[in-house]
Amino acid sequence: MLLKRPKILIFDEAVSNLDQPTAEHFAKTINRLKGKATMIFITHQIPSGLQVNDVYHLGDSQHATRMEIMEQAAKN
């Protein structure tokens, strides 16, 4: 898949069935691709260590930073 150097990568629940260490390894690997492709993550769980520019919460159509989303999740 990455051999063709796609411009857009879409990940749908990419870490939902991974244990924590594997999800963190996934995030580190994906972080190396930052700036080389547009990446869209469809997820209920943002992997620890994943570096993103924007987060869109589709349930209420809000735009927030990753930090704001994580702070809100900690409150719930």
Backbone as CSV, one residue per row, in Angstrom:
resi,resn,N_x,N_y,N_z,CA_x,CA_y,CA_z,C_x,C_y,C_z
1,MET,0.819,-1.182,0.000,0.000,0.000,0.000,0.870,1.256,0.000
2,LEU,1.883,1.333,0.839,2.712,2.526,0.928,3.773,2.583,-0.159
3,LEU,3.964,1.494,-0.868,4.957,1.479,-1.934,4.598,2.435,-3.065
4,LYS,3.316,2.697,-3.243,2.869,3.589,-4.312,2.846,5.051,-3.871
5,ARG,3.237,5.324,-2.642,3.274,6.682,-2.083,1.941,7.414,-2.265
6,PRO,0.896,6.925,-1.621,-0.413,7.568,-1.770,-0.414,8.970,-1.161
7,LYS,-1.276,9.826,-1.683,-1.400,11.182,-1.156,-2.321,11.228,0.051
8,ILE,-3.244,10.263,0.131,-4.207,10.211,1.229,-4.243,8.794,1.793
9,LEU,-4.183,8.694,3.118,-4.330,7.411,3.810,-5.533,7.524,4.739
10,ILE,-6.417,6.542,4.704,-7.583,6.528,5.580,-7.480,5.312,6.486
11,PHE,-7.525,5.559,7.791,-7.448,4.495,8.785,-8.789,4.430,9.512
12,ASP,-9.487,3.320,9.394,-10.787,3.141,10.038,-10.622,2.176,11.208
13,GLU,-10.700,2.725,12.415,-10.531,1.936,13.646,-9.236,1.126,13.607
14,ALA,-8.157,1.770,13.220,-6.870,1.090,13.017,-6.282,0.481,14.284
15,VAL,-6.613,1.027,15.450,-6.015,0.506,16.687,-7.044,-0.117,17.623
16,SER,-8.270,-0.274,17.159,-9.338,-0.721,18.058,-9.092,-2.097,18.674
17,ASN,-8.384,-2.977,17.991,-8.140,-4.319,18.527,-6.675,-4.567,18.861
18,LEU,-5.916,-3.488,19.016,-4.499,-3.622,19.355,-4.286,-3.406,20.846
19,ASP,-3.313,-4.109,21.413,-2.961,-3.828,22.801,-2.196,-2.499,22.843
20,GLN,-2.015,-1.950,24.041,-1.409,-0.629,24.203,-0.011,-0.518,23.584
21,PRO,0.911,-1.451,23.848,2.246,-1.329,23.242,2.216,-1.353,21.710
22,THR,1.363,-2.186,21.140,1.270,-2.265,19.683,0.652,-0.991,19.112
23,ALA,-0.352,-0.439,19.786,-0.967,0.815,19.343,0.044,1.956,19.388
24,GLU,0.886,1.980,20.415,1.920,3.010,20.515,2.966,2.843,19.412
25,HIS,3.314,1.607,19.093,4.250,1.342,17.992,3.639,1.807,16.664
26,PHE,2.359,1.528,16.476,1.641,1.991,15.289,1.722,3.513,15.189
27,ALA,1.462,4.213,16.299,1.497,5.680,16.308,2.882,6.202,15.933
28,LYS,3.928,5.599,16.479,5.294,6.030,16.154,5.593,5.828,14.671
29,THR,5.128,4.718,14.125,5.345,4.437,12.707,4.602,5.447,11.842
30,ILE,3.364,5.721,12.180,2.547,6.673,11.425,3.114,8.082,11.536
31,ASN,3.640,8.439,12.708,4.212,9.776,12.886,5.347,10.040,11.897
32,ARG,6.052,9.013,11.494,7.138,9.183,10.524,6.621,9.567,9.136
33,LEU,5.350,9.296,8.887,4.744,9.637,7.594,4.154,11.045,7.577
34,LYS,4.140,11.700,8.733,3.537,13.028,8.833,4.206,13.981,7.847
35,GLY,3.386,14.695,7.092,3.887,15.630,6.098,4.096,15.009,4.731
36,LYS,4.046,13.695,4.661,4.245,13.003,3.383,2.925,12.592,2.744
37,ALA,1.867,12.550,3.556,0.543,12.181,3.061,-0.502,12.761,4.002
38,THR,-1.668,13.024,3.465,-2.797,13.411,4.301,-3.336,12.139,4.926
39,MET,-3.519,12.158,6.239,-4.006,10.965,6.933,-5.310,11.286,7.646
40,ILE,-6.279,10.430,7.453,-7.577,10.576,8.090,-7.784,9.357,8.979
41,PHE,-8.065,9.611,10.254,-8.304,8.536,11.215,-9.764,8.572,11.628
42,ILE,-10.443,7.469,11.455,-11.808,7.305,11.928,-11.685,6.397,13.139
43,THR,-11.934,6.952,14.312,-11.635,6.171,15.512,-12.452,6.615,16.713
44,HIS,-12.638,5.705,17.627,-13.202,6.017,18.931,-12.086,6.211,19.947
45,GLN,-10.880,5.852,19.564,-9.741,5.858,20.485,-8.527,6.435,19.760
46,ILE,-8.050,7.602,20.218,-6.854,8.199,19.626,-5.643,7.521,20.252
47,PRO,-4.791,6.894,19.453,-3.628,6.198,20.017,-2.696,7.149,20.761
48,SER,-2.215,6.717,21.893,-1.251,7.496,22.661,-0.013,7.732,21.809
49,GLY,0.431,8.976,21.754,1.636,9.303,21.003,1.401,9.701,19.563
50,LEU,0.165,9.574,19.082,-0.122,9.951,17.702,-0.123,11.470,17.589
51,GLN,0.656,11.997,16.672,0.757,13.441,16.466,-0.180,13.849,15.340
52,VAL,-1.173,14.659,15.684,-2.145,15.113,14.688,-2.240,16.633,14.718
53,ASN,-2.671,17.205,13.614,-2.849,18.648,13.539,-4.244,19.073,13.961
54,ASP,-5.251,18.336,13.544,-6.636,18.694,13.815,-7.430,17.468,14.214
55,VAL,-8.462,17.711,15.044,-9.387,16.654,15.435,-10.792,17.188,15.192
56,TYR,-11.604,16.400,14.512,-12.998,16.758,14.295,-13.856,15.719,14.991
57,HIS,-14.686,16.172,15.901,-15.595,15.286,16.622,-16.923,15.340,15.886
58,LEU,-17.251,14.284,15.161,-18.404,14.308,14.278,-19.739,14.200,14.994
59,GLY,-19.744,13.713,16.211,-20.997,13.579,16.940,-21.703,14.905,17.131
60,ASP,-20.936,15.955,17.355,-21.531,17.278,17.539,-20.906,18.314,16.606
61,SER,-20.224,17.847,15.571,-19.625,18.708,14.536,-18.681,19.756,15.099
62,GLN,-17.952,19.419,16.149,-17.008,20.361,16.740,-15.602,20.107,16.223
63,HIS,-14.840,21.177,16.110,-13.424,21.106,15.762,-12.646,21.421,17.030
64,ALA,-11.620,20.641,17.300,-10.816,20.858,18.499,-9.414,20.334,18.257
65,THR,-8.509,20.744,19.113,-7.168,20.174,19.058,-7.197,18.816,19.736
66,ARG,-6.173,18.034,19.507,-6.078,16.725,20.156,-6.082,16.892,21.667
67,MET,-5.376,17.907,22.172,-5.307,18.138,23.615,-6.695,18.432,24.182
68,GLU,-7.481,19.238,23.491,-8.831,19.548,23.964,-9.697,18.298,24.010
69,ILE,-9.576,17.455,23.005,-10.345,16.206,22.985,-9.923,15.307,24.142
70,MET,-8.613,15.196,24.375,-8.116,14.342,25.453,-8.549,14.882,26.816
71,GLU,-8.526,16.197,26.998,-8.974,16.793,28.258,-10.453,16.524,28.486
72,GLN,-11.248,16.644,27.433,-12.677,16.377,27.542,-12.927,14.909,27.876
73,ALA,-12.176,14.008,27.263,-12.328,12.575,27.534,-11.973,12.252,28.979
74,ALA,-10.985,12.946,29.536,-10.575,12.704,30.921,-11.667,13.132,31.899
75,LYS,-12.447,14.132,31.532,-13.530,14.613,32.394,-14.692,13.636,32.431
76,ASN,-14.880,12.891,31.336,-16.031,11.967,31.243,-15.747,10.644,31.859
